Amino acid sequence: MQILDFTGEEFEAGLPILPINLGDFCANDVLFVEVMMEPTIKVADTAEIVKKGAVVLGRKDS
């Protein structure tokens, strides 16, 4: 197993995470992972995700 931490990464819809506050932002906001509440867990050396991580997003300043 491998634990992934996306803290500080720019948010993209394809990331294996569940943003708990995505509804707080507009569609054109540039977002990043501010806090990893729970890590993403995947099978090592594969792309298989066992559990998506829970995150809090933040808005990047322009």
mmCIF file of the N, C-alpha and C atoms, coordinates in Angstrom:
data_MODEL
# 
_entry.id   MODEL 
# 
loop_
_atom_site.group_PDB 
_atom_site.id 
_atom_site.type_symbol 
_atom_site.label_atom_id 
_atom_site.label_alt_id 
_atom_site.label_comp_id 
_atom_site.label_asym_id 
_atom_site.label_entity_id 
_atom_site.label_seq_id 
_atom_site.pdbx_PDB_ins_code 
_atom_site.Cartn_x 
_atom_site.Cartn_y 
_atom_site.Cartn_z 
_atom_site.occupancy 
_atom_site.B_iso_or_equiv 
_atom_site.pdbx_formal_charge 
_atom_site.auth_seq_id 
_atom_site.auth_comp_id 
_atom_site.auth_asym_id 
_atom_site.auth_atom_id 
_atom_site.pdbx_PDB_model_num 
ATOM 1   N N  . MET A 1 1  ? 0.843   -1.176 0.000   1.00 0.00 ? 1  MET A N  1 
ATOM 2   C CA . MET A 1 1  ? 0.000   0.000  0.000   1.00 0.00 ? 1  MET A CA 1 
ATOM 3   C C  . MET A 1 1  ? 0.885   1.235  0.000   1.00 0.00 ? 1  MET A C  1 
ATOM 4   N N  . GLN A 1 2  ? 0.351   2.299  -0.556  1.00 0.00 ? 2  GLN A N  1 
ATOM 5   C CA . GLN A 1 2  ? 1.058   3.574  -0.604  1.00 0.00 ? 2  GLN A CA 1 
ATOM 6   C C  . GLN A 1 2  ? 0.090   4.660  -0.157  1.00 0.00 ? 2  GLN A C  1 
ATOM 7   N N  . ILE A 1 3  ? 0.579   5.576  0.665   1.00 0.00 ? 3  ILE A N  1 
ATOM 8   C CA . ILE A 1 3  ? -0.228  6.699  1.139   1.00 0.00 ? 3  ILE A CA 1 
ATOM 9   C C  . ILE A 1 3  ? 0.161   7.940  0.353   1.00 0.00 ? 3  ILE A C  1 
ATOM 10  N N  . LEU A 1 4  ? -0.850  8.624  -0.198  1.00 0.00 ? 4  LEU A N  1 
ATOM 11  C CA . LEU A 1 4  ? -0.616  9.827  -1.000  1.00 0.00 ? 4  LEU A CA 1 
ATOM 12  C C  . LEU A 1 4  ? -1.138  11.048 -0.252  1.00 0.00 ? 4  LEU A C  1 
ATOM 13  N N  . ASP A 1 5  ? -0.359  12.119 -0.304  1.00 0.00 ? 5  ASP A N  1 
ATOM 14  C CA . ASP A 1 5  ? -0.724  13.383 0.329   1.00 0.00 ? 5  ASP A CA 1 
ATOM 15  C C  . ASP A 1 5  ? -0.662  14.466 -0.743  1.00 0.00 ? 5  ASP A C  1 
ATOM 16  N N  . PHE A 1 6  ? -1.788  15.103 -1.021  1.00 0.00 ? 6  PHE A N  1 
ATOM 17  C CA . PHE A 1 6  ? -1.862  16.120 -2.071  1.00 0.00 ? 6  PHE A CA 1 
ATOM 18  C C  . PHE A 1 6  ? -1.829  17.546 -1.520  1.00 0.00 ? 6  PHE A C  1 
ATOM 19  N N  . THR A 1 7  ? -1.449  17.722 -0.275  1.00 0.00 ? 7  THR A N  1 
ATOM 20  C CA . THR A 1 7  ? -1.397  19.052 0.335   1.00 0.00 ? 7  THR A CA 1 
ATOM 21  C C  . THR A 1 7  ? -0.544  19.990 -0.524  1.00 0.00 ? 7  THR A C  1 
ATOM 22  N N  . GLY A 1 8  ? -1.115  21.157 -0.850  1.00 0.00 ? 8  GLY A N  1 
ATOM 23  C CA . GLY A 1 8  ? -0.408  22.158 -1.633  1.00 0.00 ? 8  GLY A CA 1 
ATOM 24  C C  . GLY A 1 8  ? -0.553  21.994 -3.138  1.00 0.00 ? 8  GLY A C  1 
ATOM 25  N N  . GLU A 1 9  ? -1.084  20.854 -3.588  1.00 0.00 ? 9  GLU A N  1 
ATOM 26  C CA . GLU A 1 9  ? -1.252  20.602 -5.024  1.00 0.00 ? 9  GLU A CA 1 
ATOM 27  C C  . GLU A 1 9  ? -2.450  21.377 -5.561  1.00 0.00 ? 9  GLU A C  1 
ATOM 28  N N  . GLU A 1 10 ? -2.346  21.804 -6.820  1.00 0.00 ? 10 GLU A N  1 
ATOM 29  C CA . GLU A 1 10 ? -3.481  22.444 -7.470  1.00 0.00 ? 10 GLU A CA 1 
ATOM 30  C C  . GLU A 1 10 ? -4.585  21.415 -7.647  1.00 0.00 ? 10 GLU A C  1 
ATOM 31  N N  . PHE A 1 11 ? -5.822  21.805 -7.366  1.00 0.00 ? 11 PHE A N  1 
ATOM 32  C CA . PHE A 1 11 ? -6.955  20.893 -7.474  1.00 0.00 ? 11 PHE A CA 1 
ATOM 33  C C  . PHE A 1 11 ? -7.302  20.649 -8.929  1.00 0.00 ? 11 PHE A C  1 
ATOM 34  N N  . GLU A 1 12 ? -7.458  19.375 -9.275  1.00 0.00 ? 12 GLU A N  1 
ATOM 35  C CA . GLU A 1 12 ? -7.944  18.952 -10.586 1.00 0.00 ? 12 GLU A CA 1 
ATOM 36  C C  . GLU A 1 12 ? -9.022  17.912 -10.345 1.00 0.00 ? 12 GLU A C  1 
ATOM 37  N N  . ALA A 1 13 ? -10.033 17.908 -11.180 1.00 0.00 ? 13 ALA A N  1 
ATOM 38  C CA . ALA A 1 13 ? -11.169 17.003 -10.993 1.00 0.00 ? 13 ALA A CA 1 
ATOM 39  C C  . ALA A 1 13 ? -10.755 15.533 -11.000 1.00 0.00 ? 13 ALA A C  1 
ATOM 40  N N  . GLY A 1 14 ? -9.675  15.155 -11.653 1.00 0.00 ? 14 GLY A N  1 
ATOM 41  C CA . GLY A 1 14 ? -9.268  13.766 -11.748 1.00 0.00 ? 14 GLY A CA 1 
ATOM 42  C C  . GLY A 1 14 ? -8.469  13.242 -10.571 1.00 0.00 ? 14 GLY A C  1 
ATOM 43  N N  . LEU A 1 15 ? -8.138  14.090 -9.603  1.00 0.00 ? 15 LEU A N  1 
ATOM 44  C CA . LEU A 1 15 ? -7.377  13.626 -8.444  1.00 0.00 ? 15 LEU A CA 1 
ATOM 45  C C  . LEU A 1 15 ? -8.223  12.661 -7.610  1.00 0.00 ? 15 LEU A C  1 
ATOM 46  N N  . PRO A 1 16 ? -7.593  11.649 -7.015  1.00 0.00 ? 16 PRO A N  1 
ATOM 47  C CA . PRO A 1 16 ? -8.344  10.684 -6.203  1.00 0.00 ? 16 PRO A CA 1 
ATOM 48  C C  . PRO A 1 16 ? -8.608  11.217 -4.793  1.00 0.00 ? 16 PRO A C  1 
ATOM 49  N N  . ILE A 1 17 ? -9.395  12.285 -4.739  1.00 0.00 ? 17 ILE A N  1 
ATOM 50  C CA . ILE A 1 17 ? -9.722  12.931 -3.468  1.00 0.00 ? 17 ILE A CA 1 
ATOM 51  C C  . ILE A 1 17 ? -11.195 13.311 -3.449  1.00 0.00 ? 17 ILE A C  1 
ATOM 52  N N  . LEU A 1 18 ? -11.715 13.509 -2.253  1.00 0.00 ? 18 LEU A N  1 
ATOM 53  C CA . LEU A 1 18 ? -13.093 13.962 -2.064  1.00 0.00 ? 18 LEU A CA 1 
ATOM 54  C C  . LEU A 1 18 ? -13.056 15.308 -1.344  1.00 0.00 ? 18 LEU A C  1 
ATOM 55  N N  . PRO A 1 19 ? -13.225 16.421 -2.086  1.00 0.00 ? 19 PRO A N  1 
ATOM 56  C CA . PRO A 1 19 ? -13.213 17.744 -1.455  1.00 0.00 ? 19 PRO A CA 1 
ATOM 57  C C  . PRO A 1 19 ? -14.495 17.958 -0.653  1.00 0.00 ? 19 PRO A C  1 
ATOM 58  N N  . ILE A 1 20 ? -14.335 18.288 0.617   1.00 0.00 ? 20 ILE A N  1 
ATOM 59  C CA . ILE A 1 20 ? -15.521 18.450 1.465   1.00 0.00 ? 20 ILE A CA 1 
ATOM 60  C C  . ILE A 1 20 ? -16.139 19.841 1.369   1.00 0.00 ? 20 ILE A C  1 
ATOM 61  N N  . ASN A 1 21 ? -15.434 20.788 0.745   1.00 0.00 ? 21 ASN A N  1 
ATOM 62  C CA . ASN A 1 21 ? -15.973 22.151 0.653   1.00 0.00 ? 21 ASN A CA 1 
ATOM 63  C C  . ASN A 1 21 ? -15.996 22.679 -0.774  1.00 0.00 ? 21 ASN A C  1 
ATOM 64  N N  . LEU A 1 22 ? -16.072 21.810 -1.766  1.00 0.00 ? 22 LEU A N  1 
ATOM 65  C CA . LEU A 1 22 ? -16.053 22.235 -3.168  1.00 0.00 ? 22 LEU A CA 1 
ATOM 66  C C  . LEU A 1 22 ? -17.191 23.209 -3.492  1.00 0.00 ? 22 LEU A C  1 
ATOM 67  N N  . GLY A 1 23 ? -18.331 23.039 -2.858  1.00 0.00 ? 23 GLY A N  1 
ATOM 68  C CA . GLY A 1 23 ? -19.484 23.903 -3.102  1.00 0.00 ? 23 GLY A CA 1 
ATOM 69  C C  . GLY A 1 23 ? -19.302 25.338 -2.649  1.00 0.00 ? 23 GLY A C  1 
ATOM 70  N N  . ASP A 1 24 ? -18.219 25.629 -1.922  1.00 0.00 ? 24 ASP A N  1 
ATOM 71  C CA . ASP A 1 24 ? -17.971 26.988 -1.438  1.00 0.00 ? 24 ASP A CA 1 
ATOM 72  C C  . ASP A 1 24 ? -17.346 27.896 -2.496  1.00 0.00 ? 24 ASP A C  1 
ATOM 73  N N  . PHE A 1 25 ? -17.023 27.347 -3.663  1.00 0.00 ? 25 PHE A N  1 
ATOM 74  C CA . PHE A 1 25 ? -16.273 28.093 -4.673  1.00 0.00 ? 25 PHE A CA 1 
ATOM 75  C C  . PHE A 1 25 ? -17.034 28.190 -5.983  1.00 0.00 ? 25 PHE A C  1 
ATOM 76  N N  . CYS A 1 26 ? -16.616 29.157 -6.821  1.00 0.00 ? 26 CYS A N  1 
ATOM 77  C CA . CYS A 1 26 ? -17.179 29.327 -8.153  1.00 0.00 ? 26 CYS A CA 1 
ATOM 78  C C  . CYS A 1 26 ? -16.424 28.443 -9.141  1.00 0.00 ? 26 CYS A C  1 
ATOM 79  N N  . ALA A 1 27 ? -17.047 28.162 -10.266 1.00 0.00 ? 27 ALA A N  1 
ATOM 80  C CA . ALA A 1 27 ? -16.460 27.279 -11.284 1.00 0.00 ? 27 ALA A CA 1 
ATOM 81  C C  . ALA A 1 27 ? -15.138 27.811 -11.830 1.00 0.00 ? 27 ALA A C  1 
ATOM 82  N N  . ASN A 1 28 ? -14.956 29.135 -11.863 1.00 0.00 ? 28 ASN A N  1 
ATOM 83  C CA . ASN A 1 28 ? -13.732 29.702 -12.443 1.00 0.00 ? 28 ASN A CA 1 
ATOM 84  C C  . ASN A 1 28 ? -12.637 29.958 -11.407 1.00 0.00 ? 28 ASN A C  1 
ATOM 85  N N  . ASP A 1 29 ? -12.860 29.612 -10.129 1.00 0.00 ? 29 ASP A N  1 
ATOM 86  C CA . ASP A 1 29 ? -11.830 29.768 -9.094  1.00 0.00 ? 29 ASP A CA 1 
ATOM 87  C C  . ASP A 1 29 ? -10.699 28.762 -9.324  1.00 0.00 ? 29 ASP A C  1 
ATOM 88  N N  . VAL A 1 30 ? -9.474  29.186 -9.105  1.00 0.00 ? 30 VAL A N  1 
ATOM 89  C CA . VAL A 1 30 ? -8.321  28.289 -9.147  1.00 0.00 ? 30 VAL A CA 1 
ATOM 90  C C  . VAL A 1 30 ? -8.112  27.796 -7.720  1.00 0.00 ? 30 VAL A C  1 
ATOM 91  N N  . LEU A 1 31 ? -8.210  26.484 -7.539  1.00 0.00 ? 31 LEU A N  1 
ATOM 92  C CA . LEU A 1 31 ? -8.197  25.908 -6.199  1.00 0.00 ? 31 LEU A CA 1 
ATOM 93  C C  . LEU A 1 31 ? -6.972  25.046 -5.964  1.00 0.00 ? 31 LEU A C  1 
ATOM 94  N N  . PHE A 1 32 ? -6.649  24.854 -4.687  1.00 0.00 ? 32 PHE A N  1 
ATOM 95  C CA . PHE A 1 32 ? -5.558  23.968 -4.303  1.00 0.00 ? 32 PHE A CA 1 
ATOM 96  C C  . PHE A 1 32 ? -5.977  23.196 -3.057  1.00 0.00 ? 32 PHE A C  1 
ATOM 97  N N  . VAL A 1 33 ? -5.283  22.098 -2.800  1.00 0.00 ? 33 VAL A N  1 
ATOM 98  C CA . VAL A 1 33 ? -5.557  21.282 -1.620  1.00 0.00 ? 33 VAL A CA 1 
ATOM 99  C C  . VAL A 1 33 ? -4.886  21.974 -0.432  1.00 0.00 ? 33 VAL A C  1 
ATOM 100 N N  . GLU A 1 34 ? -5.706  22.531 0.434   1.00 0.00 ? 34 GLU A N  1 
ATOM 101 C CA . GLU A 1 34 ? -5.199  23.267 1.584   1.00 0.00 ? 34 GLU A CA 1 
ATOM 102 C C  . GLU A 1 34 ? -4.850  22.312 2.736   1.00 0.00 ? 34 GLU A C  1 
ATOM 103 N N  . VAL A 1 35 ? -5.728  21.334 2.984   1.00 0.00 ? 35 VAL A N  1 
ATOM 104 C CA . VAL A 1 35 ? -5.516  20.389 4.085   1.00 0.00 ? 35 VAL A CA 1 
ATOM 105 C C  . VAL A 1 35 ? -5.977  18.996 3.653   1.00 0.00 ? 35 VAL A C  1 
ATOM 106 N N  . MET A 1 36 ? -5.144  17.987 3.914   1.00 0.00 ? 36 MET A N  1 
ATOM 107 C CA . MET A 1 36 ? -5.560  16.589 3.727   1.00 0.00 ? 36 MET A CA 1 
ATOM 108 C C  . MET A 1 36 ? -6.134  16.125 5.066   1.00 0.00 ? 36 MET A C  1 
ATOM 109 N N  . MET A 1 37 ? -7.425  15.909 5.112   1.00 0.00 ? 37 MET A N  1 
ATOM 110 C CA . MET A 1 37 ? -8.068  15.426 6.342   1.00 0.00 ? 37 MET A CA 1 
ATOM 111 C C  . MET A 1 37 ? -7.820  13.923 6.514   1.00 0.00 ? 37 MET A C  1 
ATOM 112 N N  . GLU A 1 38 ? -7.877  13.189 5.400   1.00 0.00 ? 38 GLU A N  1 
ATOM 113 C CA . GLU A 1 38 ? -7.602  11.755 5.368   1.00 0.00 ? 38 GLU A CA 1 
ATOM 114 C C  . GLU A 1 38 ? -6.784  11.498 4.112   1.00 0.00 ? 38 GLU A C  1 
ATOM 115 N N  . PRO A 1 39 ? -5.753  10.670 4.173   1.00 0.00 ? 39 PRO A N  1 
ATOM 116 C CA . PRO A 1 39 ? -4.909  10.443 3.004   1.00 0.00 ? 39 PRO A CA 1 
ATOM 117 C C  . PRO A 1 39 ? -5.584  9.548  1.964   1.00 0.00 ? 39 PRO A C  1 
ATOM 118 N N  . THR A 1 40 ? -5.102  9.650  0.738   1.00 0.00 ? 40 THR A N  1 
ATOM 119 C CA . THR A 1 40 ? -5.498  8.725  -0.312  1.00 0.00 ? 40 THR A CA 1 
ATOM 120 C C  . THR A 1 40 ? -4.618  7.488  -0.179  1.00 0.00 ? 40 THR A C  1 
ATOM 121 N N  . ILE A 1 41 ? -5.224  6.320  -0.306  1.00 0.00 ? 41 ILE A N  1 
ATOM 122 C CA . ILE A 1 41 ? -4.470  5.071  -0.202  1.00 0.00 ? 41 ILE A CA 1 
ATOM 123 C C  . ILE A 1 41 ? -4.606  4.308  -1.514  1.00 0.00 ? 41 ILE A C  1 
ATOM 124 N N  . LYS A 1 42 ? -3.459  3.863  -2.054  1.00 0.00 ? 42 LYS A N  1 
ATOM 125 C CA . LYS A 1 42 ? -3.472  3.101  -3.302  1.00 0.00 ? 42 LYS A CA 1 
ATOM 126 C C  . LYS A 1 42 ? -2.563  1.897  -3.170  1.00 0.00 ? 42 LYS A C  1 
ATOM 127 N N  . VAL A 1 43 ? -2.751  0.950  -4.083  1.00 0.00 ? 43 VAL A N  1 
ATOM 128 C CA . VAL A 1 43 ? -1.890  -0.227 -4.134  1.00 0.00 ? 43 VAL A CA 1 
ATOM 129 C C  . VAL A 1 43 ? -0.562  0.214  -4.730  1.00 0.00 ? 43 VAL A C  1 
ATOM 130 N N  . ALA A 1 44 ? 0.537   -0.101 -4.051  1.00 0.00 ? 44 ALA A N  1 
ATOM 131 C CA . ALA A 1 44 ? 1.869   0.310  -4.511  1.00 0.00 ? 44 ALA A CA 1 
ATOM 132 C C  . ALA A 1 44 ? 2.150   -0.239 -5.909  1.00 0.00 ? 44 ALA A C  1 
ATOM 133 N N  . ASP A 1 45 ? 2.822   0.584  -6.707  1.00 0.00 ? 45 ASP A N  1 
ATOM 134 C CA . ASP A 1 45 ? 3.246   0.222  -8.062  1.00 0.00 ? 45 ASP A CA 1 
ATOM 135 C C  . ASP A 1 45 ? 2.092   -0.051 -9.015  1.00 0.00 ? 45 ASP A C  1 
ATOM 136 N N  . THR A 1 46 ? 0.901   0.446  -8.697  1.00 0.00 ? 46 THR A N  1 
ATOM 137 C CA . THR A 1 46 ? -0.255  0.341  -9.588  1.00 0.00 ? 46 THR A CA 1 
ATOM 138 C C  . THR A 1 46 ? -0.999  1.668  -9.546  1.00 0.00 ? 46 THR A C  1 
ATOM 139 N N  . ALA A 1 47 ? -2.049  1.772  -10.339 1.00 0.00 ? 47 ALA A N  1 
ATOM 140 C CA . ALA A 1 47 ? -2.907  2.957  -10.309 1.00 0.00 ? 47 ALA A CA 1 
ATOM 141 C C  . ALA A 1 47 ? -4.187  2.693  -9.511  1.00 0.00 ? 47 ALA A C  1 
ATOM 142 N N  . GLU A 1 48 ? -4.294  1.515  -8.882  1.00 0.00 ? 48 GLU A N  1 
ATOM 143 C CA . GLU A 1 48 ? -5.504  1.126  -8.165  1.00 0.00 ? 48 GLU A CA 1 
ATOM 144 C C  . GLU A 1 48 ? -5.644  1.899  -6.855  1.00 0.00 ? 48 GLU A C  1 
ATOM 145 N N  . ILE A 1 49 ? -6.735  2.654  -6.756  1.00 0.00 ? 49 ILE A N  1 
ATOM 146 C CA . ILE A 1 49 ? -7.030  3.433  -5.553  1.00 0.00 ? 49 ILE A CA 1 
ATOM 147 C C  . ILE A 1 49 ? -7.879  2.579  -4.621  1.00 0.00 ? 49 ILE A C  1 
ATOM 148 N N  . VAL A 1 50 ? -7.426  2.438  -3.393  1.00 0.00 ? 50 VAL A N  1 
ATOM 149 C CA . VAL A 1 50 ? -8.158  1.687  -2.375  1.00 0.00 ? 50 VAL A CA 1 
ATOM 150 C C  . VAL A 1 50 ? -9.154  2.608  -1.680  1.00 0.00 ? 50 VAL A C  1 
ATOM 151 N N  . LYS A 1 51 ? -8.712  3.840  -1.370  1.00 0.00 ? 51 LYS A N  1 
ATOM 152 C CA . LYS A 1 51 ? -9.556  4.807  -0.671  1.00 0.00 ? 51 LYS A CA 1 
ATOM 153 C C  . LYS A 1 51 ? -9.172  6.218  -1.089  1.00 0.00 ? 51 LYS A C  1 
ATOM 154 N N  . LYS A 1 52 ? -10.176 6.989  -1.495  1.00 0.00 ? 52 LYS A N  1 
ATOM 155 C CA . LYS A 1 52 ? -9.925  8.393  -1.822  1.00 0.00 ? 52 LYS A CA 1 
ATOM 156 C C  . LYS A 1 52 ? -9.763  9.189  -0.538  1.00 0.00 ? 52 LYS A C  1 
ATOM 157 N N  . GLY A 1 53 ? -8.867  10.156 -0.575  1.00 0.00 ? 53 GLY A N  1 
ATOM 158 C CA . GLY A 1 53 ? -8.634  11.007 0.586   1.00 0.00 ? 53 GLY A CA 1 
ATOM 159 C C  . GLY A 1 53 ? -9.663  12.117 0.684   1.00 0.00 ? 53 GLY A C  1 
ATOM 160 N N  . ALA A 1 54 ? -9.881  12.604 1.895   1.00 0.00 ? 54 ALA A N  1 
ATOM 161 C CA . ALA A 1 54 ? -10.778 13.729 2.135   1.00 0.00 ? 54 ALA A CA 1 
ATOM 162 C C  . ALA A 1 54 ? -9.929  14.983 2.312   1.00 0.00 ? 54 ALA A C  1 
ATOM 163 N N  . VAL A 1 55 ? -10.327 16.057 1.610   1.00 0.00 ? 55 VAL A N  1 
ATOM 164 C CA . VAL A 1 55 ? -9.530  17.283 1.635   1.00 0.00 ? 55 VAL A CA 1 
ATOM 165 C C  . VAL A 1 55 ? -10.394 18.521 1.840   1.00 0.00 ? 55 VAL A C  1 
ATOM 166 N N  . VAL A 1 56 ? -9.734  19.573 2.288   1.00 0.00 ? 56 VAL A N  1 
ATOM 167 C CA . VAL A 1 56 ? -10.309 20.911 2.335   1.00 0.00 ? 56 VAL A CA 1 
ATOM 168 C C  . VAL A 1 56 ? -9.582  21.718 1.283   1.00 0.00 ? 56 VAL A C  1 
ATOM 169 N N  . LEU A 1 57 ? -10.343 22.377 0.405   1.00 0.00 ? 57 LEU A N  1 
ATOM 170 C CA . LEU A 1 57 ? -9.749  23.173 -0.661  1.00 0.00 ? 57 LEU A CA 1 
ATOM 171 C C  . LEU A 1 57 ? -9.630  24.639 -0.248  1.00 0.00 ? 57 LEU A C  1 
ATOM 172 N N  . GLY A 1 58 ? -8.690  25.319 -0.878  1.00 0.00 ? 58 GLY A N  1 
ATOM 173 C CA . GLY A 1 58 ? -8.526  26.756 -0.715  1.00 0.00 ? 58 GLY A CA 1 
ATOM 174 C C  . GLY A 1 58 ? -8.454  27.404 -2.085  1.00 0.00 ? 58 GLY A C  1 
ATOM 175 N N  . ARG A 1 59 ? -8.703  28.708 -2.132  1.00 0.00 ? 59 ARG A N  1 
ATOM 176 C CA . ARG A 1 59 ? -8.653  29.462 -3.389  1.00 0.00 ? 59 ARG A CA 1 
ATOM 177 C C  . ARG A 1 59 ? -7.265  30.055 -3.528  1.00 0.00 ? 59 ARG A C  1 
ATOM 178 N N  . LYS A 1 60 ? -6.652  29.863 -4.709  1.00 0.00 ? 60 LYS A N  1 
ATOM 179 C CA . LYS A 1 60 ? -5.349  30.470 -4.979  1.00 0.00 ? 60 LYS A CA 1 
ATOM 180 C C  . LYS A 1 60 ? -5.552  31.937 -5.274  1.00 0.00 ? 60 LYS A C  1 
ATOM 181 N N  . ASP A 1 61 ? -4.660  32.768 -4.746  1.00 0.00 ? 61 ASP A N  1 
ATOM 182 C CA . ASP A 1 61 ? -4.708  34.198 -5.055  1.00 0.00 ? 61 ASP A CA 1 
ATOM 183 C C  . ASP A 1 61 ? -4.215  34.417 -6.467  1.00 0.00 ? 61 ASP A C  1 
ATOM 184 N N  . SER A 1 62 ? -4.825  35.347 -7.155  1.00 0.00 ? 62 SER A N  1 
ATOM 185 C CA . SER A 1 62 ? -4.429  35.627 -8.550  1.00 0.00 ? 62 SER A CA 1 
ATOM 186 C C  . SER A 1 62 ? -3.122  36.371 -8.603  1.00 0.00 ? 62 SER A C  1 
# 
